[in-house]
Amino acid sequence: MITHPAYLVEPWCLRETELNLDILSQSESVFALSNGHVGWRGNLDEGEPHGLPGSYLNGVFEFRPLPYAEAGYGYPESGQTVINVTNGKVIRLLVDDEPFDLRYGKLHRHERLLDFRTGLLHRTAEWTSPSGRSVRVRSTRLVSFAQRAVAAIAYEVEPLDGDVRIVVQSELVANEPMPDIGADPRTSAQLKDPLVPGEHAAHGARIRLLHCTARSDLKVAASADHVVDGPDRTVLAAESSDNLARLTVTSRLGSGQRLRLEKFVAHGWSAARSVPAVHDQVDAALAGALSTGWDGMVAEQRAFLDQFWSRADVEVDGDAEIQQAVRFALFHILQTGARGEARALPAKGLTGPGYDGHCFWDTETFVLPTLTYTAPQAVEQALRWRHSTLPAAQERARQLGLRGAAFPWRTINGDECSAYWPAGTAAFHVNADIADAVVRYVAATGDAVFEQEVGLPLLVETARLWRSLGHHDHHGDFHIDGVTGPDEYSAVADDNVYTNLMAQQNLREAAAAAERHPDAAAVLGVDDEETAAWRDAALRMTVPYNEELAVHEQSAGFTGHQVWDFNRTRPDQYPLMLHFPYFDLYRKQVVKQADLVLAMCLRGDAFTAEEKARNFAYYEPLTVRDSSLSACGQAVMAAEVGQMRLAYDYLGEAAMMDLEDLEGNTRDGIHIAALGGTWFALVAGFGGMRDQSGSLTFAPRLPEQIGRLAFTMVYRGRRLRVEITGTTATYTLLDGEALELGHCGDAFELVPGTPVPRAIPPLPAGPPPEQPHGRCPATRKAPQRLKR
């Protein structure tokens, strides 16, 4: 993978068979481990060489100033940047006084393996020092799903050619020097020494560091303890200072002897608790980990993942790369949300500092749908985080002269920190995306308590925003003007169809939820007059349509703009936003990412089949996919209108976004939304799954390159398995009460243990649509690299 022959195609793991320093940053991202609370990039154990060091705690950030050449009312005053917290991964090794550094001496073997079933990252290295001493190093790393504050490493050294003196230094390191990561606006700001030293301690085999952030005023602690197994006369010594705590283990190994070190690291942070409380917190987490022991933590990790895969696995016959990629995607999505627990899900997860560690609408639109049907408890927690930020969103709405809540375009703590308002503040659709995630979660789980406590306030306050932002014209039609939809190359537009249709759903669902929970709605100040206004706005929502072209307009007047000159745009000028002024992009027909097409995916009920086909054909030649969020939506819609070859190629682009580094920025962390889009393209695209108006339906069909697709999902407390071949779909209820489903327009009842096969009717398709010159997706071919 990553276009390098060292990466093998295997169904349940990602394996690297040799070390390539040219792609070290990318490999650190794809080999990252996380549980949604703690994130460790896949840096080498010894810390160097590295591409980009990274240890993260979800919610830990620092404020930074946002400079404006010309300030304006309502501009955010400060930005937020995720910071690299105390690094507990580092285990340095000296072999007869020579550092184990893979840039020197001779590296005979180096293999890393990320196992999706066990959640473990394994590494084996065989190395000869410049002076001729050879050793084998094995390490296994985990970030615990069961104990969310804890990560651990098992590290073993053995000599390969006789007696050798070994020194192992297990460290906690803060304020590591960071490399220059360039001027790409998608990267993070560089903050020098973001952690202010507080406490440090070393006693026995335990070490601890505690720091604070200067502006965000967060206390951050890390504590490590060790279990050492080595020959007699193995000596341990611990020391600490402001930014470094270290346990040094010294031993002499003879032939056949090994030194094994098990390192348990606990991380913690707080904005409210005292310094003693925070260091007690990490020490307590460490005590739990030591009590469980290494073998116990490995068993917990496997048990957690066994349960996940039993309700989430996707099987793909015919394309081994896609099979590997979708499990890679599901594993990383789980890592992003499993133990987030009322924290944001960043666009790069906890795998790197890209986009400053911010959460966008990506979470609700591309990540939460996957988790809703595979790990719904993670969705509840993510939406509880949004609910916790409601006061900040309400204050932002008031600042903008609006009612309700205006949720931020990008944030860590709930405050808006986008300095570019046309693509930030004006992208109000994030409100409707949050509402969509609420509606989907409640429909898929039946969680009425959540709907009353969390869902209803979110739906009400977002509906109030739309009613206040939009207006009725003299004909009574409802308009939402001056907004930016998913396509950020068409900013500050009137009546963006995606925004309007998602807002329409938001208004309807808010009114319906208020009816279901009248007492809770009354506490929020909702009355019959307000819900009637919401329904009226939804009923009269404007959806621009060009009668002459017989297509929907992405926004009012869009089809009248000049078409971008794609033939005179060089391949090296993409993404366009890095090479052309936004002013030029805004006034042309050029689409950064699926916008109207995404509206057809999420609000398919608002379009006829003929409209979908015509719209898709019109917008394909305009969409340049300068975003990792685009290909998956195009894959889903291509499949729905019968363009199966194109859908398959778009699936490949979404699935290989990070494994082939298609955007050129996997070094900064993987693209969590594109990974969610991989599942979306397979299950909603080729599986034809839709969950709308309280009904779960399927309209499956496969491209000829895929012989079989099978997936398991959870729905209303049941596990459902769908298996699709070329002409038949078979539905099986694995457990739970009977369930009514839809297949290609026909309803049927599914009972446990009785598979129901259904024939897949043919779908005629028109001619394949064109794409912008030089921007068609790569034609997928059978993988050529070695399989195991």
N, C-alpha and C positions, 0 to 999 in steps of 0.2 A: 504494500500500500504506500501512499504518498509517492506514487510513481517510481518506487525503488524496489528492486528484486529482493531485498532483504525482508520484505513483508510478505507473508504467506497468506493464502486464502484458506481459511478454516472456519467451520460453522459456529464454533463456540468460543473462540478466543481471537485475540490479536497478537500475533507473534512477530518479533523482529529477530532475525538470525545473525545480524552483524551490526556493529555500531557505526553510524555514519554521522560525523560531526556537522556536515552541511545541513542536515535536517533535524538537528538536535532540538531546536525550539519547537518544531511541529510535533516531534515524538513526545516531548514533555507534556504537550496538551492532550494528545490522544491517550497517553498512559496515565493521565491524572486520576486520582482517587478522591472521592468525596462522599458525603452522606447528606448534603444540603445544609449542614451546619459547619463542618470542618472540610476544607479542601486542600489537598496536597498535589501540586504539579508533579509530573513524573520525572523529576530531576534525579540524576545519578546519586546513589547513597553518599558518596564521598563529597558531594557538593560541587566539584569541578571536574571536568569542564561543564559549563551550563550554558543554555541559551537564555533563559529568563527564570531566575529563581521565583518561587511562588508558594506561599502558604497563606490561606485565607480563612477568615471567620465571617460567616454570613451576617451582614449588618455592621461590620467594623469598617469605618471609612474616616476620611479627614476632609474638612472643608477646605476649599481653595477659592481665591478671588476669581471672579469672571470679569475680565477687562472688556470694556465697551469703548469703541472709538466715539460713539455717540449714544449716550444713555437715553432711555425712554421709560415712561411710566409703566409699571408692571413687569419690568425686566427682572428676572431672578438675580438676587444680590450675590449669591455664592454658589459655586459648584461643589460636587461631592465626588470623591475618588476613593475607590477601594485601595486599601494599603496591604503591603506584604507584612504579615504579622510574624511573630517569632517562629523561626524555622526549627522544627524538631526532627527533620528527616536526616540531618547530617551525621554520618558515621565515617570518620576518616580512618585510614589504615596505613601504617608504616611497616614495611617489610625490611628487616635489618637496616633500619633508619632511612630507608628510601620511601617516599610517599607513593602510595598506590594511585598513580595518575595515568590514565589510559592514553594520554598524549605522548608518553615516554615508554621506554622499554618495548616489549613486544606483546601484543594482544593476540592470543591464539584462538580464543573463542569468546563470544559475547552474545547472550541471548536474553531477551525479555519477553514475557508472556503475560498478557492480561486475560484472565479467565473470567468469562461472563457468568459462569455458573457458581463459582466460589467467591467472586469478588476480591480475588487475590492478585497482586502483581508480583510475579516471580522474576528473578534475575540470576543468571549464572555467568561468571567471567573466569577465564583462565589466562594468567598473565605472568610474564617473566620480566623482572626488574632489569634496569640497565646493568646491574652488576651480576645478573644471571640467576637470581633466586626466583623460583616459580611457585605460585600459589593458585588455589581455586577459591573463589568467593561465591557464596550463594546467599541471596537475601529474598525474603518474602515480606510484602508490605500490605497492610490493610487499613482502611478507615472504616470504623465499625458502624454498621446500621443499627445494631442492638444497643450500643452504648455511645450516644451521639457525640460526646465530648472527647472520645478516645480514638487515637490511631496507634498503630504498633508495627514494629519491624522485628523480624527474626533474621539474624546476621551470623553467618558461619564462615570461618577461614580454616583452610587446611593446606599444609605444604605438599608440594608435588615432587620435591627432590631432596629430602633430608631435613635435618633440624634447621629451624629458622626462628629468629626472635621477632615477635609480633607486638605491635602497639596499636590498640584501637582507641580512638577518641570519639566518644558519643557526645554530641553537642546540642545545646539550644543557642541559636544565634539570632539577634535582633538587629535591625537597621543594616541589612546586607546592602552592599553597593549594587546598584541596578544598572544594567547596560543601556545604552542609547537605543531606543526602539523607533526612531525616525519621526517624521512629521505627518504620517497618515492620520487624518482626523478620527479614524475609528479606533485608534490606540488610546491608551490612558495618559493622563498627565503624570509627569515625573515629580514625585515629592521626595526630597532628600531628608533622610533620618526622620521619618514621621512619628517615631515612638520616643517618648521622653522617659528616661530610666526612672524606675521606682525602687522596687525591692529586688534583691538577688540572694540566693541561698544555695548551699551545697552541703549535704550530710549523708554519709554512707554512700549508697548508690543512687541517691535522689538529688536532683538539681531543679532549680526553679528560677524563672525570671518574671517580673511584673513591670509593666510599662503603662503609660497613659498617652493619649493623643492630646496635642496642644490645643486644638480649636474645637473639635467635636466632643472633647472631655469624656472619652471612653477609657475604662480600665481594661487592660488586656494582660492575661496571664497564661503561662505555659509551664507545666511541671512534667518531669520525666523520671521514671524509675526503671531499674534494670535487674534482670536475672542473668547471671553469668555462669557458664559451665565451661571449665577449662582444666588443664593439668594442674597438679600441685604447684605451688609457688606462683600461681596467677595472682597478681597484685592489682588492687583497685585504689584510685585516688580521685577525689572530686574537688572542684574549685569553681568559683563564680566571680563575675564582675558585672558592671552595668549592662553590657550587651552580649555577654558570653557566659554560659555555664557549661561545664565540661566534666564528664567522667572519663578518666584514662584507665584503660585496662592493659596491663603488660603481662606477657606470657612467653614461654619458649615451647614451641611445638616440635615434637619429633615425628618421624614417619608414622602415619596412621592416626595421629592425634588431631583434634579439632578444638577450636575455640568458638563457642556459641554465645551470642549475646542476644537477649530478648529485650527490646526497648519499648516501653509503654509511655505514650505521651498524652497528656490531658490538656485541652485548651479551654479557656473560658474568657468571657468578657461581660461587662455590665456598664450601663450608663448611670445606674442608680446606687448599686451596692457599694459598700466601703471597701478599701483595700484589703483589710483582713478577711472580709466575706468572700472576695474574689479568689484570694489564694487558698482559703479553705475549700472553696468550690472545686478548684482543680485538684487539690489534694484528695478530696473525697472521691472524685471521678477516678483518680489514679488508684485509690484503694479498691474500688470496685473492679477495675481492670486486673489488678494483681490477684485479687481473689478468684476471678474467672480463669486467669492464666491464658497462655498463648493458645493451647489446644482448645480451650473452651471458647475463646473468641473466634477462632477459625470455625468451630462447629456452629456458633451463633450466626456467623456470616452466611454459611451455606444454608442453614435452615431458613433464614430470611429470604434468600434468593430462590430457594426451592419453591417457597410459597408464591413469590412474585411470578416466576416463570410458569407456574401452573395456571395462572390467569392472564398471562400477557404474551406468551410465545407466538411468534409468527414463523411459519415454515414456507420456504420458497424453493420449488424444484425448477431447475433449468438455468439458474444464474447464481453460481456459488458466491460471487462478490456481493450481490444484493442480499443473499442469505446472511452472510457475515455482517454486512453493513446494518441491516435492520436490528440485529441483536446488539451490535455495538451501540446503535442509536437508543434502543430501549434501556440498555444498561446505564448509559450516561444520563438519560432523562430521569431514571430512577435515582441516580446519584444526586441529581440536581434538586429533587423535591422530597426525597424520602423522609428526611428529618429536618426540613426547613423550619417547620413548626412556628407559624405566624411570622415568617420573614419573607422577604422578596425572593423571587427566582430570577437571578441576573441573566442577561442575554448570553453570556459566556459561562453560565453556571459558576462554579468555583474552580475553573480550570485555567484561568488566566485573567489579566487585567483589562482585556479589550472592552471598549465602550465605557471605560472608567468603572466597570462593575455595576452598571446601571440596569435596572429593570425597565422594560418597555411594554408595549402592547403585545409583543411577541409572546409573552407568558400566557396571557388569556386566550390568544387566538391559535397558537401553534403548539404550545407545550401542555396546557391544561386539558385540551381534548384527549390527547394520548393518555394522560394520567387519569382522566375521568373514568376510562374504561379498563384501566389496568391497575391503578393504585389510587382509588378515590380519596383515601384519607389524606393524601398529599395535597389534593385539590382543595379540600376543606380548609387545610392550614394556610395555603396560599391565599385563598379568598378571605380568611380571617385577618391576614396581614393587610389586605386592601381595606378591610373594614376598620382596622386600627388606625389607618391613615385618613379616615373620613374627615376628621376635624380640619386637617391641613388642606384637604381638597375643598371643603366648604369655605375656608378662609380665602383660598385662591379664587374661587368663584366670586366671592364678594369683591375681591380686589379688581376683578375683571368686569364688575358691574352686573353680575349674573346671579341667579338663584341656584340652589342645589349645590352640587359638588363638581369641581373641575379637576379631575385627576391628572397627575403630571404625566408629561410625555416621557420623561426619563428621570429616574430618582433612585435613591437607596433608602432614605428614611421617610419618604412621603412628600417631601417638598420638591417643587419643580426646580430643575437645575439645567434646563436647556437654554443656552444663550442665544439660540437662533429661533425667534418666535414663529416665522412662517412654517417651519417644519416641526415646531415644538408646540407652543401654546395653541396654534391654529389646528392642530391635529386632535380635535375634540373627540374623534371616533374612539379614542381609548376608553371613554366613558361607556359607550355601547359595547365595546369588546368585553369589558368587565361584566356588564349586565348579561351578555351572551354566555359567558362562562358560568355565571350564577344559575341561569336558566337551565343550561345543559347539565350541570352537576345535580340540581334538584330533580330534574326529569330522570336522570340515570340512576339516582340513589333513592329517591323518595324521602329524603331527609327533611321532614317538616320542621323539626326543631331548628336546624340550620337556616331554613328559609325564613322563619320568623325572626330569629336573633340576628342573622347576618345578611341573608339575601334580601329581605324586605327593605332594610335601610339603604342598602346599595342600590336597589332598583328604584326606590322612591327618590333618592337624591340625584341619581343620574337622569331620571325622567324630568325632574324639575329643571335640570340644566337645559335639556332640549326644548322644553316649553318656553324657557326664558331666552334661549339663544335664537330660536327660530321665530317666524312670524307668519300670520295669515295675510295674504294679499287681498285686493278688493274683490277677487272672485271667491275668496274663502280658501284658496289653496295654501298649504303650509310649506314654507321654504326655510332652509338653513343655509345662510350665505357666509362667504368669507372663511371657508374652512379648508383644511388639507386632508385628503384621504390617504389611503395606503401609498399611493403614487406620489412620492415627494418631489417629482419633477413637474407637478401641477399644483403648486401651492396657492392658498387663499382663493379658492374657487367657490362658485355658487352651486348649491344643490348637487354636491358630490353623491352619486348614486349609492356607493357603498355606505357612506355616512348616513344618508337619509333612510335607507332600508334597515340598517342596524339600529338607528334611532327609533324607527317605526316599531320594530320588535320590542325595543326597550320600553317604549311608552305603553304598548299593549300589555306586556308582561307585568309592568309595575301596577297597572290598574287591576289586573287579575289577581296578583299577589295581595294587594290591599283588600280585595274582596274576601280572599281566603282567610286573612288574619285581620279582621276589622278592629279588634281592640288594640293590637300592636300598631296598626296604621293610624289609629286615632291618637296614640301617644306621639307619633311623628307629625301630627298636625294635618293628616290627609283627610279630606272630606269628599263628599259626592261630587261637589262642583269641580274639585281639582282632578279627580279621576275622569270625569266627563270631558274636561279640557284635554287630558292626555289622549283619550280615545278619539276625540275629534281631530287632534293634530295628526295622529297616526292614520286616520281614515283619509285625510286630505293631504297626506305627504306627497310632495312633488317628486316625480321620477322622470327626469328628462329623457325624451325619445325623439330621434330624428326620423320623421316619417319618410323623407326622400330616400335615405340610406337604409331604412328599416332596421336600425340598430339603436340600442340605448346609448346615450351619451355618458361618458365617464363623469362629466359634470356639465352644467349648462354652457352651451356654446363650444364644447371641446372639439367637436367634429368640424367646426369652422376654422380652426387654427391651421396655420401652415404646417405641413408634415416635415419633420426633421429630415435633413439630408443625410441619410444613412450611407449612401454610396460614397460620400466624401469624408466619412468618419473612419479614421484608421483603427485597426484592432488595438493599438497601444493607447488609444484615447478613451478606452473604457476602464473603469466606470466614468461616465460623462461628468459627474459632479466634481471630479478631481481635475478636469481639463477644460471645462466651459463654465461661464458665469451662469448662476441660477436664473438671472434675468432672461437669458436666451432660452433656457430649458422651459421656463414657465409659460412661454407664449407659443410653444410648438406642440405638435402632436408627437410626443415621445413619452413612453411610459417606463418608469424605473422598474416597477414590479407589478405583479398582478393586482389590479384594483377592482375594476368592474368584473373581471373574471373571478376574483375572490368573493365578490358579492354574490355571484351565481353559485359558488360553492356553499356559502353559509346561509344564503336566503334563496335557495333554489325554488321555494314555493312562490316567489314573486315573478318567475319567468316561465314561459312556455318552452317546450322542447325545441321548437323552431327558433325562438328568440335566442336561446342558449347557443345553438349552432351558428346563427348569423353573428351574434356578438363575439363569439370566440374567434371566428374567422376574421372579423374586422380588427380586433385588438392584437392578434398574434403578430402581424407585421409591424406593430408599433412598440412592442414590449422588448426592452433590451436586457432585462434581468440583471440589473446592476445591484441586486440585493439577493442575499441567500434565502430570502423568504418567498421568492417568486416561483421557482420551478415546481414546488410541491402543489400549489394551487393550480398551476397550468396542467400538471399531470392529472389531477382529479377531474378537471373540466374536459381535458382531451379525452379521457376515458369515457366520460358521460356522453359526449357527442359522437363517440365511435372512432376517434382517431387513435387507435391503439398503439401503433408504432411510435407516434409522437409522445403518447403518454408514457410509454416504456423508456424512451430517451430522457424525458423530464424526470422520471423516477430515478434514473441513474445519476442525474445531476444533483438531485436532492440528497440521495443516499451517499454519494461520494464527496460531498462538500468538504469534509475535513480529511477523510482518508486519502483523498487526492489533492487536498489543499487548493481547491478550485478558485477561491477568492484571494489566495495569496496572503491570508492573515490568520491562518490556523495557529501560528506561533503565539498569538495573543490569547488563545483559548478557543475551544471548539464552539460551533454555532448550534446552540441548543435548539433554537426554533427550527432550523433545517433538519435536525435529527427528529424532532417531532413531526416535521413534514414528511419524513420517510415513512413513518407509520401511517400518516394521513393519506399519502399517495397510494399505499398498498391497500389499506382497509377501506377508506372512503372512495378511492379511485377504482382499483380493480375489484374490491369487495362491494363497491357501490353502497356502503353503509351510510344511512342518513338517520338522524334522531331529531325529528321535528314534530311539533304539535303533539307531543306525548306518544309518538309511535316510532318504533325501531324497525326500519325497513332496509332491504338490500336489493340491489340491481347489479349483480356481479357479471363480469366478463374479463377474460384474460387476453393479453397479447400472445401471439404464437410463440414467443421466446420463453414464456413461463408455462410449464406443463401443469403445475399444481400450486395453489396457494391455500394455506390453512392458517387460521388464527383463532386464538381464544381471547375472550373479553368478559368483563363482569358487567352485569346490568340488573339493577334493582335486586341486589343480593344473590343473583344467580350467575353461574358460569356457563357461557355459551361458546360452542365451537362451530366454526364455519369452515367447510372444506370445499374448494372450488377446483374443478377440472375444466376442460375445454367446453363441455356442453351441459354440465350438471353442477349444481350447488347442493351440498348436504348440510343440514342444520341439526346439531345435537345439543340438547340441554344436559350438561354434565351434572348439575345439581340444582336444587331449588324447585319452587312450585312452577306449574305450567305457565307458559309465556306466549302471548300473541305476537307474531312477527308479520312482516310483509316481504314478499318476494316478487319483484318485477310487477308490482301493482296488485298482486293477489294476497289476501290475508290468510293466515293459517295458524293453528295452535300447535305449540311444541310442548311435549311432556317429557319428563326426565327419562333418559335411557332409551328413547325411541328415535333414532335418526330419521329425518324427513328429507328425502331427495326432491329436488325440483329442477326441471329442465330450464336452461338458459336460452331465451329466444334470441334470434339474430338481430343485430342492430345495423341497418344500412347507414353508411357514412358518406358524406360528400367528399370532394377532392381535398387533399391535405392542405392546410393553410400555410402560407409563407411566414418566415420570420425576417426581422431586419437583416440587411446585408451583413454577413459575417457573424451573426448572433444566433444561428440555429444551434440547438443542443447537439452535443457530440453523439454520433450514432453508436449505440452500445454494441459491443462485441463480446463474445465469450471470453472469460478471463484466461490469460496465457500463463500466469505465474503458477508456481507449484502449489498443489493442493495437498492437504493431509486429511 
